[in-house]
């Protein structure tokens, strides 16, 4: 499957090398090799979506969109209609409730997306937007194996050429190029200011908010500590930065998302009780964090007349919650769905502006404890024991 046909910075097309490897494997296994071109579909449905998101100040996830719009949509249709195949098998580290070989196939029950045995390589995060129909017609044959075992299986089958092939990382069409240089080829530069969130003073200039993402380090000089992106304000074309990677403005415990896409079926608890306890991540390699999802109808202070948004509250504040990325949700082994992040909630910095909370806590600690004669509101007085003369 070819999705990108432009050459990288060295004049090579990574798709050519991948196709050659795939054809070599097919010859070794004596199975047919077919190649299909989805460059047009990828450009229209994934790449242009990514460009528009960056223009609007968001940071998109093209890998999730590629799976949703290409690999499990037109590719599955091509396999079924043009190659007369009922199902597809992919190399993603994932599993389904239908079993490795679809031996538990039951369309009435529907398929559930499950994490792979190798949690470090699990890729359900990137599959969190694919359709139920596609999931029912997909096999994940390596979901029960670790990466090391998969490599040994390839070696035992004399597939040495690919057995030790390096894992693909990052956005495939960018390669090792500098992202800011790459994206500037497609989005016109629009200079603006870096503003220190504490002092509200300009500390530098940038060439466009599309070149930066939340949590990213900024190489601004001559400051003693490095600056990091805390907020992007597209309307004013300003980027607010903070000094130090652990600044409280980078951390939040809440976020607002678009309506959740449910892979199998909507969680009834969310709509009967207004809340759902589950686990969350917004980066593929990040650890899962307990969270509570609440519908906007149970948060009247955030009621939106135009958007049925969700509120996600985290058990632990996380760094650099990024608008445009996806909040992916899990219950046990199951990836239940995901939702695009609209914006983070108030940061730890915003909740303690001017160290207001810190001052209140210090003042309380300085207050003398109540004496024995004073009644503490809401607390009963201790019983007096009778004494004998």
N, C-alpha and C positions, 0 to 999 in steps of 0.2 A: 504494500500500500504506500503510495507516494503522495505526500501532502505538501511538500515544499520543494521547489526546483531551483532556487537561487543558490549561487555558490557562496561559500563562507569567505572569511578574510584571507585565506590562503589559496583561494581559487578552486576549492574542492566542494563537491556536494556530498554531504554525509549520507543522503538518501541512496546515492550510487553504491557506496561501500556496503550499506545495509542490504541492499537488493542483491549484490554479489554474494554476500554471506548466506542469505536465505536460499538463493538458487543453488549454491554449493551444498548446503545441508539437504535440500530436496533430492539432489542427485545421489548423495550418499545413502539416503533412505529409500531411494527409488519411488518417489512420489512426485506428482505433477507440481510444477511451479507456475503460479499465475501472478501477474502484476496488474494493479488497477490504479488509476490516477484520480486523486481527489484534490488536486492543487486548487482548482477553481472553487470547490466547496469550502476548502480550508480557508482560502483567502476571504471569501464572503462571510462565512459564518463564525470563524474563529479569529483570524488576524484583524479584520476590520472592527470586530467587536472589541478586541484588545486596544486598538488605537483609539477608538471613541471613549473607552473607559479612562485611558490615560489623559486624554484631552480634558475630561471632566474632573480630574483630580483623584480618581480612584486608582487602585492597584489590582488589576484583574488576575485571574488564574487561567491561562490558556490551556493548561493540561486538562483541567476539569471540563472545559468547554470542548476540547478536542474529543474526549471520550463521549461526551453527550451528543455532539453535533456530527461527528465523523465516524469514529471507530465502531460505535454501537448504534449507528443510524444508517447512513448510506452504505457503509461497508457490509453490515448485516444484510441489508436489502440486496446488495450485489451478490453476496454468497448464496442467498436463497433463490433469487430469480435468475441469475446468470450462470451460476455454477451448480445449481440444483442441490444445494446443501441445506439441511434442516437447521443445523446449529453451527456455531463458530467456537473455536478454542483459542484462547489468548494466553500470553505469558505473564499476565498480571498475578501478583501474589495476593490472592483472595480466594474465597470459597462461597458456595451457596448451599441453601438447605436442600437442594435437589441432589447433592452428592457430586463426587468427582466426575462420574460418568453419567450423570443425570438418572441414576438408578432409582431415585426417589421422585422422579418427575410427576407433578400433579398440578396442572394449571388451575384447578379449583382452589387449591390452597395458596397458590402464588409462591414465588421464590423470595427468599430472604438473603440479603448480602451479609456474609460473615467474614470476620478478619482471618487472615492466614495464620498458620501455625507459627511461622517466623514473624514475630511481631515487629522486629526491626525493619523488615522488608515489606511489611503489609502495605497494600496500595488501595485499600477500600476508600481512603480519603479521596483519591482521584476518580473513583467510580460512583461517588455519592449523588450524581445527578442523572445517571443513566435510567432509561425507562424500564418498567416492569416487564414489558414484552421482550425487550432485548435481554434482560437478565435471565428470563426463562429459556432463552435459546443460546445460552453461553456456557461453555465449560472452562474451568480454571484448573488445568491438570497439575500445576505445581503448587497449589495452595496448601497442600499438606506437607510440603518439604521446606527445608531450610535452603539458603542460597548455596551453602557448601555441598549439600547432598545433590542439588540440581547440577552443579558443576561436575561432580563425580559421575553422575548418570551420563552426562554428555561425553566425558572422557571414556567411559566404558563402552560407549557406542562409537568410539573412534571419531568423535567430532571435535578434535583438538583445536581446530581453527577458531571455534566459537566458545569452547569450554571455558577459557580464561579471558574472554572478552570483557573489557571494562564496562561497568554499569553506565548507562546514560544518565546524566544529571543536567539540571538547568533547562532552559527553554531551547529546544533542539535547533531552531533556525538562527539563534544568536551565536551559538558556539562559544568560543573564548573571547569574542569581541567585547569591548566596553559597552555596557548597556546604554549609557547616556549618548554615546556616539551613534549606536545603532538606532535608537528611537528618534534621534534628531533627523534621521534620513526620511522619516515619515511624518513628523510633527514639527511645525515651524517653531523656532525658538521664541520665547516670550519672557524677556528679563523681568525679574522682580527682586524683592528683598528677603534676606534672612533676618528675622527679628528675634532677639533674646526674649523668651517668655517671662523672665524675671524682671529685667530692666526695661523692657519695651523699647529698647534701642536697636537700631540696625547694626548688624555685625558682619554683613557681607551681602553679596548679590548672587542670584542664580539665573540660569538661562531658560527656566520653564519648570513649572511644578510637575510636569509629566516626567521629568528626569529623576524625581525623588520619591521615596516611599517612607512611611512611618517607621521610626526606629533606625533609619539609615544614618551612618556617620557622615558628617560633613567636614571636609578638609578646609577649615577656616583658620586663618592665622592673623595675628600672632598670639593666640589665646593659650593659656597654660593647660587647660583641659579641653578635650575634643567636644565638639557640639554634635547633637543628634536631632533628627527631625521628630518633632512632637505633634505638630498640627499643620495641615495644609488648608489655606483659605483661597480657593479658586477665584471667588468674586473680586478679591483685592489683589490676587496674584502674589500673596505673601506666604512664606513658610516660617512657622514659629519653631525655634530650636531651643534646646536646653543643654546645659553644661553637665556632662557626665552621663554614662550609660544607665545609671540607676536613679536618675532624677524621677521624682514622683509623678511628673507630668506624662511620663511614658507608660504609666501603669493604670489600669482600670479593672473593675470587677463587674462591669455591666456593659451591654451593647444592645443595639437595635438592629434587627435583621428584616429582610423581606419575608413573606410567608414561606414556611418550610416546604420543601419538596420531599414527600414521603416515598421511599423506595418501594415498600410493600403496601402499607396502609397507614392512615393517620392514627396517631396514638390517642385512643379514646380518653385516657386520663386527662389530656390537655384540654379537651373540650367539655368534659363532664365536671372536672374540678377546677379548670382554669390554669392548672400548673402541671408540669411534667418534670420529674427528676430523672436525669440521665447524665451522660458524660460528654465532654466537648473537646475539640481541638480545632485550630484554624491553620495549623502547619502540619504537614504530613509526618514529620519526624518528632513532633512534640508529644509529650506525655499527655494522657487523657486527664481532664480535670472535671470533678463533679460540678454540675450546674443545675439550675432550675429554669425552665422555659415558661414564660407567662404570656398569654394572649393580651393584646392591647385592651380588650374589653374588661379585663381584670386589673388594668392599670389606667384608671381614668385620667390621671395626670399626664399620660402620654397618648391620650386618645387622638387619633388622626382621622379626619372625615374622608380622606382619600386613599389611605393605605392601611391594610390589615397587617400591621407590623407586629413582630414578636419582640419580647424583651427577654434577654438571656442574662441571668445573674450567676456569676462564678463563685465557687467556694474559695478560690484563691485569686488575688489580682494578678493579671498577666501583662507582660510587656508588649507594646506595639500592636495592639488590636487594630487591624488595618481595613478601612473601608474598601469594598470591592473584592476582598478575599471571601472565602466561604467558611461559615461555621458548620462543622460536620459533627453529627450527634450519634452516640452509641448507647446501647443498653446491653450489657454483657458483651458477648462476641458479635452481636449484630450491629451493623451500621444502618441506622433507621432512616437517615436522610440528611439534608443539608439546606442551608439558606445563605444567600448573599448578605454580607454585612453592610449595613447602610452607614452606621457611624458608631463609635464607641460612646459609652456613657461618660459621666464626669470622671476625670482622672483623680488620683489621690492628691495631686497638687490642687486641683480646683475645689476639692472638698475640704481643703485646709488652707485656703487663701490667707496670706498674712499670718499663718500659723495660728489661726483662730481656735481651732480645736486643741492644739497643743497648749495654748495659754489657759483654756478652760480647765483642762486636765491638771495642769500645774497648780492652778488656783485651788482646785478641790483638794489636792494633796496637801497644800499648805494650811487648809482649814483644820482647826483642832477637832478631835473626835468628840462626839456628844458626851456630856457628863452623865453620871448615873441617874441624876435627878431629872434630866431632860428626856422627854418622850420622843422617839424617832417616829415620824409619821408612818402609819401602816404597820407598826411593830408593837406587839403586846408587851406590857411591862412584866418583868420576871416575877415569879411567885416568891413571896417572903416565907422563909422557913420559921416555924415556931420554935422558940428557945425556952428551955426550962430554967427556972430560978435555982 
